[in-house]
Structure formats: structure tokens, C-alpha cells
Amino acid sequence: MQRNVRLVKKDIHNHMSIFVFIFVLFIMGMIFGAIIVNSMNFVQKEDLFFYLKQFFEQMVYSEETARSSLLKESIFYHIKYMLLLFLLGISVVGMPIITVLLFIKGLVVGFSVGFLVNQMGWYGLLLSSASIAPQNILIIPIYLFAGALALLFSLTLCKQLFIKRVHQPILQAFAKYSALFGLLTICLMLASVVEVFIAQPLLEAAVNWLFK
């Protein structure tokens, strides 16, 4: 077990540039999301905020959704997303799609937080902290790590296919790749528990306080 951990640490150190690239790509997505908010005109912002406010008010006055149902939906979503990254990693043509998906992840987070803060000020920051921050402290690093792994495995396949001098034990690399993705998926299930049983009650409490 310790040997495997050392090997993973060594691989991360050797390919640190990929992990830095993924992190920078995500941050660029967040910045771009914030820029989109600032580029919207007054009418667009007001229309979007009107629908958002309706959604929050519906949350306040509707019956509480079963936690078990929300947990299943969250876990199923994360499994689908991780499976998509996994399959893109084993297809050489999937590399640009992986980068686009991670950029969009950052864009969504940046737009969501930026819009709430832009429209509601400190109250928007409170609302985004309650609804976005708790689970994303776990989810974002896991997705970034998974995206970096998928890119690395695609690069390994490219070297194997197109560079004659490179002969790596591809089955061993695939086994390690699959095991790490399995471990990350389990971690995302824990993040789903945080999302449903911590973030959701915090969001409901914040919405009740702000809109009721």
C-alpha cells in the first residue's frame, strides 16, 4: 500500500505541469464566468434574477424533498461525469473535450458566484457560500485530479501509438488509471453526502432567511 502511494506521489511530481495546466484552465473558466456576468445588460440580469428568485421562493414554500432521493441523484450525476472523463481518457481524441469540460466547470462556478454577488452583494456571497462552497471544497479538487489523470493516460496512449521508441506496459498503466478513478468516485460519493446533508440544509436556511 505504501509503495503504491509513493508511486502515485512520484507520478504527480513528474507530471506537475499537467496538474498546473488543469488548475489554471479551471481558474480561467471561473474568471470567464465572472466576465460574462459583468457583460450582461441590466434587463438580462433582472430577468435571470427574477427566475432565480422564483426558484428560491418555490424552494421555501414547497414540501421538503426526501434526502435519499437527492443523494441518489447527486451520486448518479457524479458517476456519469466521472465515467465520461474515464472514457475520454482512454480515447486519444478525448483530450480537447476533457479540457473543455473542466473549463466549463470553472465557468459555471464563476458565473454562479459572480451573478449572486453582483445582484445581492454580501447576501449573495452568503447564499453562494451556503449552496456552492461546502461540497465544492471536495468536488472541485477531485474533478481537477480526475481530468489531469485522463489527460495523462491519453498522452500515454499517444506515445504508445505514435512514438516507436516508447514501449510502456499499457495494461499496468490502465489498471492504475482505473483504480485511481474508482477511488476518486468513492470520494465523490462522500462529497454527495456533504452536498445533501450539509449544503442543502444550509441553503434552505439561507433562502428562508433571505426570501421569507
QUIDAHU-V224409 format. One record per backbone hydrogen bond with DSSP energy under -1.0 kcal/mol. NH is the residue of the N-H (numbers start at 1). CO is the residue of the C=O. If there is no record, write none. Layout:
BEGIN
nh/co
NH/CO
NH/CO
END
This chain:
BEGIN
nh/co
5/1
6/2
7/3
8/4
9/5
10/6
11/7
12/8
13/9
14/10
15/11
16/13
18/15
19/15
20/16
21/17
22/18
23/19
24/20
25/21
26/22
27/23
28/24
29/25
30/26
31/27
32/28
33/29
34/30
35/31
36/32
37/33
38/34
39/35
45/41
46/42
47/43
48/44
49/45
50/46
51/47
52/48
53/49
54/50
55/51
56/52
57/53
58/54
59/55
60/56
61/57
62/58
70/66
71/67
72/68
73/69
74/70
75/71
76/72
77/73
78/74
79/75
80/76
81/77
82/78
83/79
84/80
85/81
86/82
87/83
88/84
89/85
90/86
94/91
95/92
98/94
99/95
100/96
101/97
102/98
103/99
104/100
105/101
106/102
107/103
108/104
109/105
110/106
111/107
112/108
113/109
114/110
115/111
116/112
117/113
118/114
119/115
120/116
121/117
123/120
125/121
126/122
127/123
128/124
129/125
130/126
131/127
132/128
133/128
136/132
137/133
138/135
139/135
140/136
142/138
143/139
144/140
145/141
146/142
147/143
148/144
149/145
150/146
151/147
152/148
153/149
154/150
155/151
156/152
157/153
158/154
159/155
160/156
161/157
162/158
163/159
166/163
170/168
173/169
174/170
175/171
176/172
177/173
178/174
179/175
180/176
181/177
182/178
183/179
184/180
185/181
186/182
187/183
188/184
189/185
190/186
191/187
192/188
193/189
194/190
195/191
196/192
197/193
198/194
199/194
200/195
202/198
203/199
204/200
205/201
206/202
207/203
208/204
209/205
210/206
211/207
212/208
END
